Structures are given as structure tokens and as C-alpha cells.
Amino acid sequence: MGKVTDLLHGYRDVFLTKFTEMKGIAGDMGDMKIPLKPNSKPMGHHPYRLNPRYKEKVQLEIAKLLEAGIIESVEESEWISPMVVQDK
């Protein structure tokens, strides 16, 4: 193995490799707020079309993020931004 790989394996307890290991990040940092300009009006955009071949992968990733507590489900919001799916 290369030197970098050896280093990463030697300190694997320092580097997170799964979403589930990231639990508590938001809680440790407090509530995260997005400051808005005074008199800002809510914006809503329609979602972009999602290629059907990505639908299952996207649902799995969203489920992982929800389970890890990185994101949370919101019933309704006036502020909506479409998700952009990008190949790795």
C-alpha cells in the first residue's frame, strides 16, 4: 500500500467513513441558521426532473442522511430549493 493509505489506516479512528458516524454534528454546533436580508420574500422553485435510473440511489442516500440526523424531514416550507443530482 502507499504511504497515504498506510497513514489513513493507522489513524482510521480519526476519519469518518460513514454518515452514521457523523451523528451529533449539528447538535454539537448548535442550531444552524441562515441569515436573511431584511424584508426577504420566500422563494419556491419547482423540482428538476430526475432521471429514473437515479431514483432508487437518491432515495437511499436521503434515507442515510435522515438516519444519521444530518437532515430532517419538513412537512411544509415557503423556502424551496430543488435538489441537483450529479454523477460521481
ZIQUI-V826672 format. One record per run of one state. SS is the DSSP state (helix for helix, strand for strand, loop for the rest). FROM is the first residue (numbers start at 1). TO is the last residue. Records with the same first field share a line. If there is no record, write none. Layout:
SS = FROM-TO ; FROM-TO
This chain:
loop = 1-2 ; 11-18 ; 23-24 ; 30-43 ; 45-51 ; 69-79 ; 81-88
helix = 3-10 ; 19-22 ; 25-29 ; 52-68
strand = 44-44 ; 80-80
